[in-house]
Amino acid sequence: MILLAMSKSLAIASPYFLKITVNALAEASKMDFNLAVLGILGFGATRLFSSLFQEIRMNKITEII
């Protein structure tokens, strides 16, 4: 149950990191490349860990079945 919750919460959080990145690059007068890079890294990390937790969960389910 914990793996499912972690996987789904990270899947929900990943678009917010993408939003942060787009907003950091939106205005040419005050582009914040540091925030954009952190947003891209956060987006990638949340997608990676979401997939990882999903795979671990499926592996546990196949062991039960």
C-alpha positions in Angstrom: 0.0 0.0 0.0 2.9 2.4 0.8 4.5 1.7 -2.6 1.2 2.5 -4.4 0.9 5.8 -2.4 4.5 6.8 -3.1 4.2 6.0 -6.8 0.9 7.9 -7.3 2.0 10.9 -5.2 5.2 11.3 -7.2 3.3 10.9 -10.4 1.0 13.7 -9.3 3.9 15.9 -8.2 5.9 15.7 -11.4 3.8 18.2 -13.4 4.3 20.8 -10.7 8.1 20.6 -11.2 7.5 21.1 -14.9 5.3 24.1 -14.1 8.1 25.6 -12.0 10.5 25.1 -14.9 8.3 26.8 -17.4 7.5 29.7 -15.1 11.2 30.2 -14.4 11.9 30.6 -18.2 8.7 32.4 -19.2 9.7 36.0 -18.7 12.8 37.0 -20.7 13.6 39.9 -18.3 14.0 37.7 -15.2 14.9 34.2 -16.4 16.1 32.1 -13.5 18.2 29.3 -15.0 19.1 27.8 -11.6 15.4 27.4 -10.8 14.8 25.9 -14.2 17.6 23.4 -13.8 16.3 22.4 -10.4 12.8 22.1 -11.8 14.1 19.8 -14.6 16.0 17.7 -12.1 13.0 17.5 -9.8 10.7 16.5 -12.7 13.1 13.8 -13.8 13.6 12.5 -10.3 9.9 12.3 -9.6 9.2 10.5 -12.8 12.1 8.1 -12.2 11.1 7.2 -8.6 7.4 7.0 -9.6 8.3 4.3 -12.2 10.6 2.6 -9.7 8.0 2.3 -7.0 5.5 1.1 -9.5 7.9 -1.6 -10.7 8.7 -2.7 -7.1 4.9 -2.8 -6.3 4.3 -5.0 -9.3 7.2 -7.3 -8.4 5.7 -7.7 -4.9 2.3 -8.5 -6.3 3.7 -11.2 -8.6 5.4 -12.8 -5.6 2.0 -13.0 -3.8 0.2 -14.5 -6.8 
